[in-house]
Amino acid sequence: MLTLYNTPHSTCSQKVRICLAEKGLDWHDVNIDLAKNEHLTPEYLKINENGVIPTLVHDEIIVKDSSVICEYIDEVFQVHSLTPEDPVKRAAMRSWMRFIEEVPTPAVRVPSFNMAFLTRFKGLSKNQFYDQQSDIRPLRKEFYRRMGPDGFNKEDFISAIEKIYTTTKRMERSLEEGPWLISGSYSIADIILAPLLDRMDDLGFAKIWNSDFPNVVNWFKRIQVRPAFQRAFHKGTRLSELHNLKRGNY
Ligand SMILES: N[C@@H](CCC(=O)N[C@@H](CS)C(=O)NCC(=O)O)C(=O)O
């Protein structure tokens, strides 16, 4: 029995949902409402002390961190492997995964919060925000404090956009070797990057890669037509469906 604690619009949840769909696995969906801080309740913190989603529960086993969950699923359920056989390619996949966690994953949070999620904190003073929002988060206190109730400043915003540019530039080079990040093999690296580009596209920033990086444009089209991607991105998973966005402003 597989249970995924997740949120429809969360990019980290989307990574795992694509992975589960690629494997053709059935799973029980537990929807955690981030706006209501359901990921910070004592019950949820018992299964994930980081106070973030997603969390996978496989029978009695708890697995945290989206890319770790993807690797776990791929190792335990061996149909349709999402990891290259060759150790050299496997290492290349894992290097991509570390880069994705370090650079574009945190970068995407900046426009996401500034353009959509800030409404959750409307009317809070800085001190109320610290008491009621940032300081209650085991892992994200500093991130929320830096953002504050009014959002990230222009410098942080531009730096986030630059990180997405750097990512897509790096993708463009890798994709010269083949259709997927690790040349011939569709892998977990492609899966965990896809929701990040989808989010940037949804926020109106596809222009970052659209004019200069044709390989990225084609990769994105290839991945979006996969049935697994479409299952993971069901109705209600995109911020433009949930918020009134002023898309592409920076
Ligand atoms: N390293 C974790 C990060 C998960 C994460 O940051 N999830 C976000 C949603 S995409 C979250 O739960 N945020 C909680 C918050 O903002 O308090 C993973 O990859 O699963």
PDBQT file of the ligand as one rigid body, heavy atoms in Angstrom, charges set to zero:
ROOT
HETATM    1  N1  LIG A 301      13.432  18.604  -0.024  1.00  0.00    +0.000 N 
HETATM    2  C1  LIG A 301      12.000  18.511   0.014  1.00  0.00    +0.000 C 
HETATM    3  C2  LIG A 301      11.399  19.896  -0.089  1.00  0.00    +0.000 C 
HETATM    4  C3  LIG A 301       9.894  19.832  -0.072  1.00  0.00    +0.000 C 
HETATM    5  C4  LIG A 301       9.230  21.192  -0.063  1.00  0.00    +0.000 C 
HETATM    6  O1  LIG A 301       9.847  22.233   0.106  1.00  0.00    +0.000 OA
HETATM    7  N2  LIG A 301       7.927  21.184  -0.250  1.00  0.00    +0.000 N 
HETATM    8  C5  LIG A 301       7.166  22.411  -0.199  1.00  0.00    +0.000 C 
HETATM    9  C6  LIG A 301       6.027  22.355  -1.186  1.00  0.00    +0.000 C 
HETATM   10  S1  LIG A 301       6.624  22.181  -2.859  1.00  0.00    +0.000 SA
HETATM   11  C7  LIG A 301       6.612  22.571   1.190  1.00  0.00    +0.000 C 
HETATM   12  O2  LIG A 301       6.159  21.620   1.789  1.00  0.00    +0.000 OA
HETATM   13  N3  LIG A 301       6.639  23.788   1.737  1.00  0.00    +0.000 N 
HETATM   14  C8  LIG A 301       6.216  24.000   3.059  1.00  0.00    +0.000 C 
HETATM   15  C9  LIG A 301       6.219  25.434   3.487  1.00  0.00    +0.000 C 
HETATM   16  O3  LIG A 301       6.350  26.332   2.644  1.00  0.00    +0.000 OA
HETATM   17  O4  LIG A 301       6.044  25.645   4.682  1.00  0.00    +0.000 OA
HETATM   18  C10 LIG A 301      11.497  17.614  -1.114  1.00  0.00    +0.000 C 
HETATM   19  O5  LIG A 301      12.106  17.621  -2.192  1.00  0.00    +0.000 OA
HETATM   20  O6  LIG A 301      10.532  16.886  -0.896  1.00  0.00    +0.000 OA
ENDROOT
TORSDOF 0
